[in-house]
Amino acid sequence: MSAHTRPADGWDGTGTLVALRELVTTGARVNHVVARRAGISDTELVTLEHLSREQIGPAEVARRLEVSTAAATGIVDRLVSRGHVERQPHAADRRRTDLVLTDSGRGEVVGHLMPMFVALDRLDRSFTDEERAVVERYLRGATAAFEQVLSNEPAPAPGGPAGQSPT
């Protein structure tokens, strides 16, 4: 898409917005390609990504993936059979089960993505603290804009409350 192309009326394709759109599109492709290379489904990869950040149970997997508990159980069963995830009893509630990412599962997430992580770290280190602060502010604002679609809430006024610039 060129800088002069607008995907929707009222959307001005500035360089930053075009770059963000390209990043989002490429990010979606990365997940699909990594899943294919790892021999797992996209939803199995997303489940491994969730488990790499925190320990959750099968019901929480269903909620985060927006699938039925039966579908989440199938996803977890496949990951367990491949040795990527283990089921463990919940520490406080014996009726619940926690899912724990194994070294094999962590390798599926991190191993395929490590070249990207190294390149992103190198890029991040090339910026000054002030430049990183601007990039971070932009990315957090973009994340908030994406989350509005997920929550179906109206967008806040640009610049934060009362038109003030966020610091």
Backbone bond lengths (Angstrom), bond angles and torsions (degrees), N, CA, C in turn:
res aa  C-N    CA-C-N  psi(-1)  N-CA   C-N-CA  omega(-1)  CA-C   N-CA-C  phi
1 M - - - 1.448 - - 1.514 108.09 -
2 S 1.314 116.32 133.19 1.466 120.12 179.33 1.519 109.88 -83.39
3 A 1.329 115.62 165.41 1.465 120.81 -179.50 1.519 111.30 -65.06
4 H 1.330 118.27 -16.32 1.458 121.14 -177.89 1.526 112.40 -96.82
5 T 1.323 117.67 -2.50 1.456 121.21 -179.15 1.520 109.51 -88.62
6 R 1.326 116.09 134.26 1.456 120.55 177.46 1.524 108.57 -114.98
7 P 1.355 118.07 123.30 1.454 119.51 -179.91 1.522 113.04 -73.61
8 A 1.325 118.51 -17.33 1.466 121.01 -179.78 1.520 108.71 -153.05
9 D 1.318 115.41 151.51 1.462 119.24 176.81 1.522 109.62 -58.83
10 G 1.316 116.38 140.33 1.459 121.09 177.88 1.517 113.57 85.13
11 W 1.307 117.52 -0.11 1.460 121.25 -179.83 1.506 107.64 -106.19
12 D 1.311 116.94 117.65 1.456 121.35 -179.16 1.521 108.43 -92.78
13 G 1.316 117.03 117.81 1.454 121.83 -176.13 1.512 113.45 -78.04
14 T 1.333 117.60 64.46 1.463 120.68 175.83 1.524 108.97 -66.24
15 G 1.308 116.34 165.15 1.462 120.58 -179.85 1.517 113.18 -56.40
16 T 1.338 117.20 -41.57 1.465 119.48 -179.07 1.522 111.22 -67.99
17 L 1.337 117.31 -39.76 1.462 119.51 -179.92 1.526 111.80 -69.62
18 V 1.315 117.05 -38.73 1.467 120.38 176.64 1.531 109.71 -64.75
19 A 1.327 117.09 -43.13 1.465 120.74 178.79 1.526 110.70 -63.08
20 L 1.333 117.43 -40.53 1.459 120.70 178.36 1.524 110.48 -63.49
21 R 1.323 116.53 -43.94 1.471 120.30 179.09 1.533 110.33 -61.40
22 E 1.317 117.24 -41.81 1.465 121.21 177.84 1.530 111.00 -64.16
23 L 1.335 117.03 -39.01 1.461 121.14 177.88 1.526 110.77 -62.91
24 V 1.321 116.68 -45.90 1.463 120.98 -179.51 1.531 110.30 -62.19
25 T 1.327 116.41 -45.31 1.463 120.91 179.71 1.526 110.89 -62.85
26 T 1.318 116.69 -44.83 1.462 120.72 179.81 1.524 110.69 -65.98
27 G 1.334 116.99 -39.42 1.463 120.81 178.40 1.518 112.13 -59.62
28 A 1.320 117.02 -41.28 1.466 120.91 177.81 1.531 110.29 -64.16
29 R 1.315 116.38 -39.89 1.469 120.23 178.62 1.526 110.86 -66.56
30 V 1.340 116.94 -37.80 1.465 120.72 179.90 1.522 109.80 -59.13
31 N 1.334 117.64 -47.62 1.464 120.17 179.81 1.523 111.05 -57.58
32 H 1.318 116.67 -45.50 1.465 120.36 -178.26 1.532 110.92 -63.38
33 V 1.332 117.30 -44.98 1.466 121.38 -178.48 1.526 110.75 -66.62
34 V 1.333 117.49 -42.65 1.465 120.58 179.35 1.526 110.02 -63.12
35 A 1.319 117.35 -43.19 1.466 120.22 178.26 1.526 110.33 -59.69
36 R 1.327 116.43 -46.20 1.469 120.35 -179.53 1.529 110.33 -61.13
37 R 1.330 117.14 -45.53 1.472 120.63 -179.90 1.523 111.87 -62.78
38 A 1.331 116.14 -34.92 1.463 120.82 -179.28 1.527 112.01 -81.13
39 G 1.326 117.15 -8.73 1.460 120.57 -179.87 1.514 113.35 74.35
40 I 1.336 116.04 27.95 1.462 120.83 178.31 1.524 108.58 -127.56
41 S 1.324 115.67 168.44 1.463 119.90 179.07 1.525 110.30 -80.47
42 D 1.326 115.57 163.90 1.467 120.34 176.54 1.528 110.67 -57.42
43 T 1.342 116.97 -42.26 1.471 119.60 -178.47 1.523 111.39 -68.99
44 E 1.322 117.46 -32.80 1.463 119.50 175.56 1.527 110.41 -66.21
45 L 1.330 117.01 -40.04 1.466 120.36 177.08 1.523 110.91 -63.40
46 V 1.324 117.26 -44.52 1.468 120.45 179.15 1.526 109.81 -61.53
47 T 1.331 117.30 -39.08 1.465 120.82 177.14 1.528 110.40 -61.87
48 L 1.331 117.20 -44.64 1.472 120.14 177.23 1.522 111.18 -61.41
49 E 1.329 117.05 -38.24 1.467 120.17 178.27 1.525 110.50 -63.23
50 H 1.346 117.23 -43.19 1.472 119.99 177.54 1.526 110.24 -61.26
51 L 1.331 116.44 -44.40 1.461 120.21 -177.85 1.526 112.36 -70.60
52 S 1.326 117.89 -21.45 1.468 119.64 176.91 1.522 111.09 -72.87
53 R 1.335 116.52 -19.96 1.469 120.72 179.95 1.524 112.31 -94.40
54 E 1.340 116.21 -34.43 1.465 119.08 -178.97 1.518 110.48 -162.97
55 Q 1.320 114.87 157.69 1.453 122.07 178.14 1.524 108.28 -82.20
56 I 1.329 117.35 124.49 1.463 121.91 178.48 1.523 108.59 -134.80
57 G 1.319 115.89 170.01 1.452 120.83 178.82 1.518 111.83 -102.16
58 P 1.332 116.74 173.45 1.463 120.91 -178.73 1.533 113.67 -59.15
59 A 1.323 118.03 -36.86 1.471 120.10 179.35 1.528 110.65 -64.60
60 E 1.328 116.58 -37.73 1.468 120.31 178.07 1.528 110.61 -70.14
61 V 1.325 117.45 -34.23 1.468 120.52 174.33 1.526 108.86 -59.44
62 A 1.328 116.63 -46.65 1.472 120.82 179.53 1.523 110.70 -59.10
63 R 1.321 116.75 -44.56 1.463 120.33 -179.09 1.527 111.23 -63.40
64 R 1.321 116.88 -46.44 1.466 120.20 -176.95 1.528 112.84 -68.52
65 L 1.324 116.42 -34.44 1.465 119.83 179.16 1.525 112.15 -86.20
66 E 1.337 115.43 -8.97 1.464 121.74 -177.18 1.523 111.03 57.27
67 V 1.347 114.09 49.74 1.461 121.68 176.18 1.523 107.71 -127.54
68 S 1.321 116.40 169.07 1.462 120.52 177.82 1.527 109.59 -69.13
69 T 1.330 115.75 161.31 1.466 118.86 177.37 1.527 110.09 -64.65
70 A 1.331 117.45 -32.51 1.469 120.36 177.12 1.528 110.58 -63.93
71 A 1.330 116.85 -43.13 1.470 120.35 178.37 1.526 110.29 -64.87
72 A 1.332 117.07 -41.31 1.468 120.51 178.92 1.525 110.43 -63.33
73 T 1.327 116.99 -38.63 1.466 120.50 177.70 1.522 110.49 -61.47
74 G 1.328 117.05 -41.01 1.465 120.69 177.12 1.518 111.94 -62.69
75 I 1.327 116.44 -42.46 1.469 121.36 178.27 1.525 109.70 -61.45
76 V 1.330 115.98 -47.93 1.468 120.80 -179.41 1.527 110.09 -63.91
77 D 1.333 117.69 -43.03 1.468 120.73 178.84 1.533 111.25 -56.59
78 R 1.335 116.62 -43.49 1.473 120.13 -179.99 1.530 110.80 -65.24
79 L 1.337 116.86 -41.18 1.471 120.03 179.40 1.526 111.32 -67.44
80 V 1.334 116.93 -37.04 1.465 121.18 177.08 1.528 109.35 -65.94
81 S 1.338 117.30 -44.33 1.470 120.13 -178.17 1.529 112.02 -64.18
82 R 1.329 117.20 -27.32 1.472 120.89 177.48 1.534 111.96 -85.99
83 G 1.331 116.84 -4.81 1.456 120.63 179.94 1.513 114.49 81.29
84 H 1.338 117.44 13.94 1.465 121.02 -178.56 1.529 112.82 -87.30
85 V 1.323 116.68 -21.48 1.466 121.88 -176.29 1.527 108.27 -139.45
86 E 1.330 116.02 147.18 1.465 121.87 172.80 1.515 108.85 -122.51
87 R 1.331 115.66 144.21 1.469 121.21 172.49 1.525 107.47 -91.05
88 Q 1.343 115.64 134.31 1.455 120.82 176.95 1.519 108.47 -134.35
89 P 1.333 116.89 148.66 1.469 118.81 177.21 1.525 110.36 -62.74
90 H 1.322 115.99 142.44 1.466 121.82 176.90 1.524 108.02 -65.97
91 A 1.318 117.18 139.36 1.467 121.91 -175.48 1.523 113.05 -62.75
92 A 1.332 117.89 -37.56 1.466 120.56 -173.98 1.526 113.33 -105.71
93 D 1.321 118.73 -23.63 1.465 122.07 -174.77 1.525 108.73 -127.86
94 R 1.335 115.96 104.78 1.464 120.92 -175.24 1.525 113.10 -65.25
95 R 1.326 117.72 -15.37 1.472 120.48 178.43 1.523 111.69 -78.65
96 R 1.321 116.70 -17.15 1.469 121.34 -175.11 1.526 111.37 -102.35
97 T 1.318 114.14 160.67 1.464 122.07 178.37 1.519 108.85 -124.74
98 D 1.319 116.25 137.31 1.462 121.59 172.93 1.521 108.58 -101.91
99 L 1.310 115.43 149.44 1.460 121.44 176.22 1.519 108.15 -106.32
100 V 1.314 116.15 130.20 1.457 121.81 -177.01 1.523 108.63 -119.41
101 L 1.306 115.54 129.23 1.456 122.01 177.86 1.525 109.20 -73.65
102 T 1.321 116.98 130.04 1.462 121.40 177.94 1.530 109.55 -88.27
103 D 1.322 115.56 172.12 1.469 119.24 175.58 1.525 110.69 -59.26
104 S 1.323 116.40 -37.18 1.466 120.94 178.00 1.528 110.63 -63.11
105 G 1.319 116.38 -44.41 1.466 120.56 178.42 1.514 111.93 -64.69
106 R 1.323 116.07 -41.76 1.469 120.47 178.19 1.528 109.63 -63.38
107 G 1.313 116.83 -38.03 1.458 121.03 177.79 1.514 112.24 -63.04
108 E 1.337 117.19 -35.55 1.463 120.67 178.10 1.519 110.85 -65.76
109 V 1.320 116.71 -37.81 1.466 119.73 -179.65 1.523 110.35 -76.89
110 V 1.327 116.13 -54.11 1.458 120.73 -171.76 1.530 112.41 -78.73
111 G 1.315 117.39 -41.27 1.454 120.89 -174.66 1.515 113.75 -56.06
112 H 1.320 116.62 -46.96 1.461 120.49 -178.60 1.529 112.29 -74.15
113 L 1.327 116.68 -24.36 1.465 120.33 -175.49 1.529 113.76 -98.06
114 M 1.337 117.72 -7.60 1.464 120.51 -174.46 1.528 113.54 -56.70
115 P 1.336 120.75 -42.75 1.472 118.23 177.94 1.533 112.12 -58.48
116 M 1.325 117.09 -37.34 1.463 120.42 177.90 1.530 110.26 -67.29
117 F 1.350 116.83 -42.83 1.463 120.01 179.34 1.527 111.09 -60.42
118 V 1.322 117.22 -41.86 1.468 121.59 179.91 1.527 109.95 -63.60
119 A 1.338 116.66 -45.30 1.472 120.30 -179.99 1.524 111.07 -64.18
120 L 1.335 117.14 -40.52 1.469 120.03 179.15 1.523 111.02 -67.11
121 D 1.330 116.89 -38.51 1.463 119.97 177.04 1.526 110.38 -62.97
122 R 1.320 116.57 -43.01 1.469 120.97 178.53 1.529 109.76 -61.41
123 L 1.320 117.08 -44.82 1.463 121.20 178.65 1.526 110.56 -61.53
124 D 1.332 116.76 -46.49 1.464 121.34 -179.18 1.527 111.12 -58.87
125 R 1.311 116.72 -41.71 1.468 121.15 -179.41 1.526 112.39 -69.13
126 S 1.335 117.33 -16.49 1.467 119.91 179.93 1.529 112.39 -79.61
127 F 1.337 117.20 -9.92 1.460 121.41 -179.70 1.525 110.82 -96.22
128 T 1.327 115.27 151.74 1.464 120.12 172.31 1.529 107.80 -75.83
129 D 1.329 116.19 166.94 1.466 120.00 176.80 1.527 110.78 -57.83
130 E 1.317 116.54 -39.75 1.469 120.74 -179.17 1.534 110.79 -66.22
131 E 1.323 116.99 -41.79 1.468 120.19 178.27 1.527 110.85 -65.08
132 R 1.338 116.38 -41.79 1.467 119.64 178.23 1.518 110.88 -61.95
133 A 1.329 117.52 -36.94 1.466 120.80 178.97 1.527 110.63 -62.57
134 V 1.324 117.62 -40.73 1.470 121.34 178.67 1.525 109.95 -67.25
135 V 1.322 117.15 -45.15 1.468 120.88 179.34 1.525 109.87 -61.48
136 E 1.331 116.36 -44.02 1.462 120.10 179.90 1.523 111.08 -61.93
137 R 1.316 117.17 -44.40 1.468 120.59 179.00 1.532 110.29 -59.53
138 Y 1.322 116.99 -44.03 1.467 121.25 179.52 1.533 110.65 -63.21
139 L 1.332 116.72 -46.80 1.464 119.71 -177.66 1.525 111.77 -66.65
140 R 1.325 117.62 -37.98 1.476 119.65 177.41 1.525 110.71 -66.53
141 G 1.326 116.88 -38.79 1.464 120.14 175.74 1.518 111.70 -65.16
142 A 1.330 116.91 -40.10 1.465 120.88 177.45 1.523 110.22 -64.65
143 T 1.327 116.96 -40.69 1.461 120.74 177.07 1.520 110.48 -60.96
144 A 1.323 117.16 -43.41 1.471 120.94 178.03 1.527 110.59 -61.43
145 A 1.336 117.46 -39.14 1.467 120.78 178.05 1.527 110.44 -64.17
146 F 1.332 117.86 -41.22 1.464 121.27 177.66 1.528 110.00 -63.83
147 E 1.338 116.26 -42.28 1.463 120.43 -177.87 1.523 111.94 -64.52
148 Q 1.330 117.53 -26.27 1.467 119.91 176.43 1.519 110.76 -63.85
149 V 1.316 116.91 -36.58 1.462 120.00 176.68 1.523 109.41 -63.98
150 L 1.333 116.48 -40.42 1.456 120.71 -179.19 1.519 112.23 -68.60
151 S 1.327 116.81 -35.94 1.464 120.34 -176.30 1.514 113.13 -94.38
152 N 1.336 116.82 -12.79 1.466 121.80 179.72 1.521 113.07 64.97
153 E 1.340 117.39 27.22 1.459 121.48 178.48 1.523 109.71 -95.64
154 P 1.336 117.35 153.29 1.466 119.02 177.74 1.523 111.22 -66.46
155 A 1.316 115.45 150.35 1.464 121.28 -178.53 1.521 110.53 -73.29
156 P 1.360 117.62 139.57 1.462 119.53 174.47 1.521 109.52 -71.83
157 A 1.309 115.59 162.52 1.465 120.72 178.08 1.516 109.45 -63.85
158 P 1.338 118.25 143.32 1.464 120.19 177.64 1.520 110.83 -55.88
159 G 1.340 115.92 141.55 1.461 120.38 177.74 1.512 113.37 87.22
160 G 1.322 118.56 4.38 1.454 120.16 177.50 1.516 111.92 88.41
161 P 1.340 117.53 -167.86 1.460 122.21 -178.29 1.520 111.92 -58.26
162 A 1.296 115.66 138.09 1.470 123.33 176.99 1.520 112.34 54.89
163 G 1.345 116.38 28.14 1.453 120.57 177.00 1.512 114.76 71.87
164 Q 1.346 117.17 12.16 1.455 120.00 -179.39 1.517 109.75 -75.70
165 S 1.306 115.39 146.91 1.456 120.64 177.28 1.517 109.05 -77.91
166 P 1.359 118.38 130.11 1.462 119.81 177.81 1.519 110.36 -66.49
167 T 1.323 115.86 146.64 1.466 119.86 179.54 1.488 110.80 -109.21
